[in-house]
Amino acid sequence: MIPAQGQYDVPFNKIESSLQAWATEALDLVHGAAGDPEGKMTLSEVDWSDPRSIQAMLIRARTRSDRVAELLAKATQARHRARRAQSSAQFAAEIAFDEATNKNATSTKRLEFATREERNAAANIESLEQKRIAHFSERTTDIAVEVHEVITQTHWHLEGIRKDLRAALHELQFESSLER
């Protein structure tokens, strides 16, 4: 009844590793060098009295922010896909269990003397593969939600940096207009 695991776009373990890679990249974009030849981006290296220094850092922050926004879009899409896959897998597991329970109840075996727990155990064994897939899809969903939260936090962190840099530029611009 349940489609094979191969029906999904990518096997669960590959999805999980892709999601983890996105989270790692997002954290590196905020807290690491992220392939930037100028290295790690820290506000302590900004000369707050020099508009060019602020602008250079703002450009670096914008570049990183754009990549985090792309990762956030991918993580959002992956989270929703994972939830849909989990829902489908859970539904298929429930159907497989119900079908196994029904089959056992109508089979030629003599189940009058079997307890309810024994009948449920037999149905659980017959629907084990579907439950395994449902378990892995739930795990993938949990990871997708976690990664989405991490990337969302990095997105807002970079947006805060950009906001601070823009405010500093506007302040310098305002101060220079007063001197005229």
PEVEN-V432607 format. One record per helix or strand. SS is the DSSP state (h for helix, s for strand). FROM is the first residue (numbers start at 1). TO is the last residue. If there is no record, write none. Layout:
BEGIN
SS;FROM;TO
SS;FROM;TO
END
This chain:
BEGIN
h;5;7
h;12;31
h;43;45
h;51;106
h;116;126
h;128;178
END
